[in-house]
């Protein structure tokens, strides 16, 4: 969710920033109680933050303007026939005011599959699949 100036909502970012560390602590406790890494967490907030704060590092032209929408930053409402539509959705981090673009979603999935513990705790999905294939 965005604030009025094209930036992410500070209040919602703060709430997510409080939630994610508490989620990790809860999962540590559950996994310890069960004696195995059964529960995992995906820190999609960090992935979003990465491409929002430095869109060019991920091949995006902008993270402030949605590809499809209305009003300032194409940030009002969902994409409809009355919306502005960008000529190349691959260079936008967001499809509309609420949803990451297809390319941004691919980055998120890549972090879930192969990302470090900064993005996945206690391990990524590839590691889980490798462990599962051995049992």
HUZIKA-V589628 format. One record per pair of residues at least 12 apart in sequence whose C-alpha atoms are under 10 Angstrom apart, sorted by the first residue. I is the first residue (numbers start at 0). GAP is how many residues later the second one is. Records with the same first field share a line. If there is no record, write none. Layout:
I = GAP ; GAP
This chain:
0 = 12 ; 74 ; 96 ; 97 ; 98
1 = 62 ; 71 ; 73 ; 95 ; 96
2 = 72
3 = 68 ; 69 ; 71
4 = 59 ; 67 ; 68
5 = 57 ; 58 ; 59 ; 60 ; 66 ; 67 ; 68 ; 69 ; 91
6 = 45 ; 46 ; 56 ; 57 ; 58 ; 66
7 = 41 ; 44 ; 45 ; 55 ; 56
12 = 32 ; 36
15 = 27 ; 29 ; 30
16 = 28 ; 29
19 = 21 ; 22 ; 23 ; 24 ; 25 ; 26
20 = 22
22 = 17 ; 18 ; 19 ; 20 ; 98
23 = 15 ; 16 ; 17 ; 18 ; 19 ; 96 ; 97 ; 98
25 = 13
26 = 12 ; 13 ; 14 ; 94 ; 95
27 = 12 ; 93 ; 94
30 = 91
36 = 84 ; 85 ; 86 ; 91
37 = 84 ; 90
38 = 82 ; 83 ; 84
39 = 80 ; 81 ; 82 ; 83 ; 84 ; 85 ; 88
40 = 71 ; 76 ; 78 ; 79 ; 80 ; 81 ; 82 ; 83
41 = 66 ; 67 ; 69 ; 70 ; 71 ; 73 ; 75 ; 76 ; 77 ; 78 ; 79 ; 80 ; 81 ; 82 ; 83
42 = 65 ; 68 ; 69 ; 74 ; 75 ; 76 ; 77 ; 78
43 = 64 ; 65 ; 67 ; 68 ; 74 ; 75 ; 76
44 = 63 ; 74
45 = 62 ; 65 ; 72 ; 73
46 = 57 ; 58 ; 60 ; 61 ; 62 ; 63 ; 64 ; 65 ; 68 ; 71 ; 72
47 = 15 ; 45 ; 52 ; 56 ; 57 ; 59 ; 60
50 = 12 ; 42 ; 53 ; 56 ; 57
51 = 12 ; 41 ; 42 ; 52
54 = 36 ; 37 ; 38 ; 49
55 = 35 ; 37
57 = 33 ; 35 ; 45 ; 46 ; 49
58 = 31 ; 32 ; 33 ; 34 ; 44 ; 45
59 = 29 ; 30 ; 31 ; 32 ; 33 ; 34 ; 43 ; 44
60 = 29 ; 30 ; 31 ; 32
61 = 29 ; 30 ; 31 ; 32
62 = 28 ; 29 ; 30 ; 31 ; 32 ; 37
63 = 28 ; 29 ; 30 ; 33
64 = 21 ; 27 ; 28 ; 29 ; 30 ; 31 ; 32
65 = 13 ; 18 ; 19 ; 20 ; 23 ; 26 ; 27 ; 28 ; 29 ; 30 ; 31 ; 32 ; 33 ; 34 ; 35
66 = 12 ; 16 ; 17 ; 18 ; 19 ; 20 ; 21 ; 22 ; 23 ; 24 ; 25 ; 26 ; 27 ; 28 ; 29 ; 30 ; 33 ; 34
67 = 12 ; 13 ; 14 ; 15 ; 16 ; 17 ; 18 ; 19 ; 21 ; 24 ; 26 ; 27 ; 28 ; 29 ; 33
68 = 12 ; 13 ; 14 ; 15 ; 16 ; 17 ; 26 ; 27 ; 28
69 = 12 ; 13 ; 14 ; 15 ; 26 ; 27
70 = 12 ; 13
72 = 23 ; 24
73 = 12 ; 20 ; 21 ; 22 ; 23
74 = 19 ; 20 ; 21 ; 22 ; 23
75 = 20 ; 21 ; 22
76 = 19 ; 20 ; 21
77 = 17 ; 18 ; 19 ; 20 ; 21
78 = 16 ; 17 ; 18
82 = 13
88 = 12 ; 13 ; 14
89 = 12 ; 13 ; 14
90 = 12 ; 13
91 = 12
92 = 12
108 = 16
109 = 14 ; 15 ; 16
110 = 13 ; 14
111 = 12 ; 13 ; 14
112 = 12 ; 13 ; 14 ; 15 ; 16
113 = 12 ; 13
114 = 12
